[in-house]
Amino acid sequence: MLFRSAIYMKLTTALLLSCGIQCATAQETQDAAAIVRRALVENMRDLKTMRNYIYLSDSTVDTLDNDNQVKKSTSQRKELFYLDGSPFERILLQDGKPLSEKEQAKQEARLDSQIKDAQSASPKYKEEREKKAAKAIEEEIALRKDVADGFVFTIAAEELRNGDKCIKLNAEPKQGFKGKSLIRALLPFLHGSIWIDVDKDQWVDIDAMPTRKLGKGIVYINDQSAIHLHQEPVREGVWVMTKEDIHVDARLLWDKKNVHIVRTCGNFRKFTSEVRILPAGSEASGPAQSPK
């Protein structure tokens, strides 16, 4: 696996917002909070809609030394889609090369078996799978609400992002806030910036990092850790996250990680029974691109 530690993925997912509080009036703070709430909380239809699409994901993981120089680099291209809310994936390229015939055959057999099991599952099993998918969305909603409610936002500037007018907002963790998401304990130690397209009420970019080194000894996250997230409209005006650029410098007991992860998603297509699932090794030239 490109990034096998679920704990680190939760930590990097948690690196979601904002820094640099300026002297602001109460009205400015309220206006900024309203902009963020509309983008993160009130506009969430795409959380479910994006599960109707099949798309490509290109990931690169660079393992870094203590000077942040690349020691090892791996890459992977996957095709991802959902059935009844459950995710399925297949590897198309590993380190820029197609899988061997033996690996392809093994993967196809596994995927065919998983799809058949999903399609022929009992009503009770399908209901459990749908509940699991719904819970994942509920956790995302809880995180968004915690971010919107757990930070004090200030408007920093107006900027163009991909040709569209956006407002950049800075924020600091709200003292004493107690959230409900799974990563609520981490939010008071994060800061960064968020750019929002106010005409469309959608967030476009997020830059974030820890406010300081978290932990010490053999359990810590360095303050050099950082994340950049990018979202844009794809098919039928659906907004999805198309890029994650993450640097994690952390240690959990004897497991030390200093990695730079870049993941891009594109080539979104509405998933129906007529959609052609790509054969392993196809789409080998060029990265995944999102339609504009």
C-alpha positions as CSV (number, residue, x, y, z in Angstrom):
1,M,0.0,0.0,0.0
2,L,1.1,3.5,-0.8
3,F,0.3,4.8,2.7
4,R,-0.6,1.9,5.1
5,S,-1.2,3.7,8.4
6,A,-4.8,4.7,8.8
7,I,-3.8,6.8,11.8
8,Y,-1.6,9.0,9.7
9,M,-4.3,9.4,7.1
10,K,-6.8,10.5,9.8
11,L,-4.1,13.0,11.1
12,T,-3.5,14.5,7.7
13,T,-7.3,14.6,6.9
14,A,-7.5,16.5,10.2
15,L,-5.1,19.3,9.0
16,L,-8.0,21.5,7.8
17,L,-7.8,25.2,8.6
18,S,-6.6,28.4,9.2
19,C,-4.3,31.0,10.7
20,G,-3.3,34.6,11.3
21,I,-6.0,36.4,13.2
22,Q,-6.0,40.1,12.5
23,C,-7.8,42.8,14.5
24,A,-11.4,42.4,13.3
25,T,-14.7,43.8,14.2
26,A,-17.5,41.5,15.5
27,Q,-19.4,42.1,12.3
28,E,-16.4,41.1,10.1
29,T,-16.0,37.9,12.1
30,Q,-19.7,37.1,11.8
31,D,-19.5,37.7,8.0
32,A,-16.5,35.5,7.7
33,A,-18.0,32.7,9.7
34,A,-21.2,32.8,7.6
35,I,-19.1,32.5,4.3
36,V,-17.3,29.4,5.7
37,R,-20.6,27.8,7.0
38,R,-22.3,28.2,3.6
39,A,-19.4,26.5,1.9
40,L,-18.6,23.7,4.4
41,V,-22.0,23.0,6.0
42,E,-24.9,24.3,4.0
43,N,-23.6,23.2,0.7
44,M,-23.0,19.4,1.0
45,R,-25.0,17.9,-1.8
46,D,-21.9,16.7,-3.6
47,L,-20.8,14.4,-0.7
48,K,-23.4,11.9,-2.0
49,T,-23.5,12.9,-5.6
50,M,-19.8,12.1,-6.2
51,R,-20.4,8.5,-5.4
52,N,-22.2,8.2,-8.7
53,Y,-18.9,8.7,-10.6
54,I,-16.1,6.5,-11.7
55,Y,-12.7,8.2,-11.9
56,L,-8.9,7.9,-12.0
57,S,-6.6,8.6,-9.0
58,D,-2.8,9.2,-9.4
59,S,-0.8,8.9,-6.2
60,T,2.9,9.5,-5.5
61,V,4.5,8.9,-2.2
62,D,8.0,10.2,-1.5
63,T,9.8,8.9,1.5
64,L,12.1,11.7,2.9
65,D,15.2,11.7,5.0
66,N,15.9,14.1,7.9
67,D,16.8,16.9,5.4
68,N,13.5,16.3,3.5
69,Q,15.4,14.8,0.5
70,V,13.7,12.0,-1.3
71,K,15.0,8.6,-0.4
72,K,12.4,6.5,-2.1
73,S,9.5,7.2,-4.4
74,T,6.5,5.1,-5.4
75,S,3.5,5.8,-7.5
76,Q,0.2,4.2,-8.4
77,R,-2.7,4.8,-10.7
78,K,-6.1,3.5,-9.7
79,E,-9.6,3.5,-11.0
80,L,-12.3,4.0,-8.3
81,F,-16.0,3.7,-8.2
82,Y,-18.9,3.0,-5.9
83,L,-21.7,0.4,-5.8
84,D,-24.5,0.9,-3.3
85,G,-22.2,3.4,-1.5
86,S,-19.3,1.0,-1.1
87,P,-16.0,1.8,-2.7
88,F,-14.2,-0.4,-5.2
89,E,-10.8,0.1,-6.8
90,R,-8.4,-1.5,-9.2
91,I,-4.8,-0.8,-9.9
92,L,-4.0,0.3,-13.5
93,L,-0.3,1.3,-13.1
94,Q,2.3,0.6,-10.4
95,D,5.3,2.9,-10.5
96,G,4.4,3.9,-14.0
97,K,4.2,0.3,-15.3
98,P,1.2,-2.0,-15.9
99,L,0.7,-5.0,-13.7
100,S,2.1,-8.3,-14.8
101,E,-0.4,-10.7,-16.5
102,K,-0.5,-12.8,-13.4
103,E,-1.2,-9.8,-11.2
104,Q,-3.8,-8.5,-13.5
105,A,-5.6,-11.8,-13.6
106,K,-5.5,-12.0,-9.8
107,Q,-6.9,-8.5,-9.4
108,E,-9.7,-9.0,-12.0
109,A,-10.8,-12.2,-10.3
110,R,-10.8,-10.5,-6.9
111,L,-12.8,-7.5,-8.2
112,D,-15.3,-9.6,-10.1
113,S,-15.9,-11.7,-7.0
114,Q,-16.4,-8.5,-4.9
115,I,-18.8,-7.0,-7.4
116,K,-20.8,-10.3,-7.7
117,D,-21.0,-10.6,-3.9
118,A,-22.2,-7.0,-3.6
119,Q,-24.8,-7.4,-6.3
120,S,-26.1,-10.7,-5.0
121,A,-26.0,-9.8,-1.3
122,S,-29.0,-10.4,0.9
123,P,-31.2,-7.4,1.7
124,K,-29.8,-7.4,5.3
125,Y,-26.2,-7.2,4.1
126,K,-27.0,-4.5,1.6
127,E,-28.7,-2.5,4.4
128,E,-25.6,-2.9,6.5
129,R,-23.4,-1.7,3.7
130,E,-25.6,1.3,3.0
131,K,-25.5,2.1,6.7
132,K,-21.7,2.0,6.7
133,A,-21.6,4.3,3.6
134,A,-24.1,6.7,5.3
135,K,-21.9,6.7,8.5
136,A,-18.9,7.7,6.4
137,I,-20.8,10.7,5.1
138,E,-22.0,11.6,8.6
139,E,-18.4,11.6,9.8
140,E,-17.5,14.0,7.0
141,I,-20.4,16.2,7.9
142,A,-19.4,16.2,11.6
143,L,-15.9,17.2,10.6
144,R,-17.1,20.1,8.4
145,K,-19.4,21.4,11.2
146,D,-16.5,21.2,13.7
147,V,-14.3,23.2,11.3
148,A,-17.0,25.8,10.7
149,D,-17.8,26.1,14.4
150,G,-14.4,25.5,16.0
151,F,-12.4,28.4,14.4
152,V,-12.5,32.2,14.5
153,F,-12.4,33.3,10.8
154,T,-11.2,36.7,9.4
155,I,-11.3,37.8,5.8
156,A,-7.8,38.4,4.6
157,A,-8.1,39.2,0.9
158,E,-9.8,38.7,-2.5
159,E,-7.9,36.6,-4.9
160,L,-8.4,34.9,-8.3
161,R,-8.2,31.1,-8.2
162,N,-8.5,29.3,-11.6
163,G,-9.9,32.6,-13.0
164,D,-12.7,32.9,-10.4
165,K,-13.0,35.5,-7.6
166,C,-12.4,33.9,-4.2
167,I,-12.1,35.2,-0.7
168,K,-9.2,34.1,1.4
169,L,-10.0,33.6,5.1
170,N,-7.6,33.1,8.0
171,A,-8.6,31.6,11.3
172,E,-7.4,30.5,14.7
173,P,-8.9,27.6,16.8
174,K,-11.7,28.8,19.0
175,Q,-10.7,28.4,22.7
176,G,-12.8,25.9,24.6
177,F,-14.6,24.5,21.6
178,K,-15.7,20.9,22.0
179,G,-16.6,19.3,18.7
180,K,-18.3,16.0,17.7
181,S,-16.1,14.6,14.9
182,L,-13.7,11.8,15.3
183,I,-10.7,14.1,15.2
184,R,-12.1,16.9,17.3
185,A,-9.2,16.6,19.8
186,L,-6.8,17.7,17.1
187,L,-8.6,20.8,15.8
188,P,-7.4,23.2,18.5
189,F,-3.8,22.5,17.4
190,L,-4.3,23.3,13.6
191,H,-4.2,26.5,11.6
192,G,-4.0,27.6,7.9
193,S,-6.0,29.3,5.2
194,I,-9.1,28.6,3.1
195,W,-10.2,30.1,-0.2
196,I,-13.9,30.2,-1.0
197,D,-15.7,31.0,-4.2
198,V,-18.5,33.1,-2.8
199,D,-20.5,33.2,-6.0
200,K,-20.8,29.4,-5.9
201,D,-20.5,28.9,-2.1
202,Q,-17.8,26.3,-2.5
203,W,-14.3,26.1,-1.0
204,V,-11.5,26.0,-3.6
205,D,-8.3,25.6,-1.7
206,I,-7.2,24.8,1.9
207,D,-3.7,25.2,3.3
208,A,-3.1,23.9,6.8
209,M,-0.5,22.9,9.3
210,P,-0.1,22.3,13.1
211,T,0.2,25.4,15.2
212,R,3.3,23.9,16.8
213,K,5.0,20.5,17.2
214,L,2.4,18.2,18.8
215,G,3.6,15.6,21.3
216,K,7.2,14.7,22.1
217,G,9.6,11.8,22.5
218,I,8.3,8.8,20.5
219,V,4.8,10.2,19.7
220,Y,4.7,13.5,17.8
221,I,3.7,15.4,14.7
222,N,6.3,18.0,13.6
223,D,5.2,21.5,12.8
224,Q,6.7,21.1,9.4
225,S,3.8,18.8,8.5
226,A,1.3,20.5,6.1
227,I,-1.5,19.9,3.8
228,H,-2.9,21.5,0.7
229,L,-6.3,20.5,-0.6
230,H,-7.9,21.6,-3.9
231,Q,-11.5,21.3,-5.0
232,E,-13.1,22.1,-8.4
233,P,-16.3,21.4,-10.4
234,V,-16.2,18.3,-12.6
235,R,-19.2,16.7,-14.5
236,E,-22.6,18.3,-14.2
237,G,-21.2,21.0,-11.9
238,V,-20.4,18.5,-9.1
239,W,-17.6,19.8,-6.9
240,V,-15.0,17.2,-5.7
241,M,-11.6,17.3,-4.2
242,T,-9.2,16.8,-7.1
243,K,-5.8,17.2,-5.4
244,E,-4.3,16.4,-2.0
245,D,-0.7,17.5,-1.3
246,I,0.4,16.3,2.1
247,H,3.6,16.4,4.0
248,V,3.6,14.3,7.2
249,D,6.6,14.3,9.6
250,A,5.4,12.3,12.5
251,R,6.2,9.4,14.8
252,L,4.0,6.9,16.6
253,L,6.1,4.8,18.9
254,W,8.6,2.9,16.6
255,D,6.9,3.9,13.4
256,K,8.4,7.1,12.1
257,K,7.1,8.7,8.9
258,N,8.5,11.6,6.9
259,V,6.6,11.4,3.7
260,H,5.3,13.7,0.9
261,I,2.1,12.4,-0.7
262,V,0.5,13.9,-3.8
263,R,-2.9,12.5,-5.0
264,T,-4.8,13.9,-8.0
265,C,-8.2,12.7,-9.3
266,G,-9.7,13.2,-12.7
267,N,-11.4,11.7,-15.7
268,F,-14.7,11.6,-13.9
269,R,-17.5,9.8,-15.7
270,K,-21.1,9.1,-14.5
271,F,-21.1,5.5,-13.4
272,T,-23.8,3.3,-15.0
273,S,-24.0,-0.3,-16.1
274,E,-22.9,0.9,-19.5
275,V,-19.7,2.6,-18.4
276,R,-16.6,0.8,-19.5
277,I,-14.2,-0.1,-16.7
278,L,-10.6,0.5,-17.9
279,P,-8.4,-2.5,-18.4
280,A,-5.3,-2.6,-16.2
281,G,-2.4,-0.7,-17.8
282,S,-4.7,1.6,-19.9
283,E,-4.7,5.4,-19.7
284,A,-0.9,5.0,-19.2
285,S,0.1,8.3,-20.8
286,G,-0.5,11.5,-18.8
287,P,-1.9,12.2,-15.4
288,A,-5.6,12.1,-14.4
289,Q,-7.2,15.3,-15.5
290,S,-10.5,16.8,-14.3
291,P,-12.9,18.1,-16.9
292,K,-13.6,21.9,-16.6
